Amino acid sequence: SSGINAEYGEHRIVHEQPIKIEKFKGGVSLITVSAWRNGAGAATGGVGFMLSSKAHRAISLIKPYGSRVLNISFNGNPRLTVITVYSPTEAASAEEAEDFHNTLRQAIADVPTHHLLLVLGDMNARLGRESVDDRRWYFHPRTNRNGELLRDTAQECNMDITNTRFRKKESKMWTHLSDGTLTKGQLDFILIRQKWRNSLKNTEAFNTFQSVGSDHRMVGCWVKLSFRSSKKPARKGHCDYSALRNQDERCSTEPLCCRGEE
């Protein structure tokens, strides 16, 4: 278990600090980048993580990229980096949406290639089948603008969109329920670096409205890692040169004794 209890794609918590770290009972930590207020004064956006005490102690880096992208890296074997995001909605301008994805691409590029990298959060994207040859599984029939940008980012950054890899019932696919129309949508996604693609065994949504008080459902993924035991270094030979210590014994037929070091 990583100890990452949850990530928050939009927490709507406004504060003045660039990064705020709060501690709660049981050793749980909440790390957030502030939300902002829209024209009507309502809190909007903000991203963060809820971590166990074990995960918090393993943090090696916390790096925000504005108010929509937050990177946290953890010590371990392998090194783990998780980027949580909150994308502009489909109603935002094309320039704002493209700026967000450019920021996300930079955040991904900054992560060392040997890190196990996950990107997750509210992408406000809808993905549909690209062609008749597309063998993945989708909740929506068509792809929206944010979905096209998400696909472009995944391809450019060598990331795999994991939600569409596994055949699921629709009840395990949708992640958002609209407050007004009660329309279901798959807007939240988890991406993994292609290098680690085969280590990810499942991604699905959970019915957690009552537990987290959100119009988004929790989405989880399972990553299975196998570790290679380090090979012991070859034992160095140790030669006993005592037979050559005396000049008179150089031509002795006594053999040199070589043994493995203890």
Secondary structure, 3 states (H helix, E strand, C coil): CCCEEEEECCCCCCCCCCCEEEECHHHCEEEEECCEECCCCCEECCEEEEECHHHHHCEEEEEEECCCEEEEEECCCCCEEEEEEECCCCCCCHHHHHHHHHHHHHHHHCCCCCCEEEEEEECCCCCCCCCCCCCCCCCCCCCCHHHHHHHHHHHHCCEEEHHHCCCCCHHHCCCEECCCCCCEECCEEEEEEHHHHHHEEEEEEECCHHHHCCCECEEEEEECCCCCCCCCCCCCEEEECHHHCCHHHCCCCCCCEEEECC
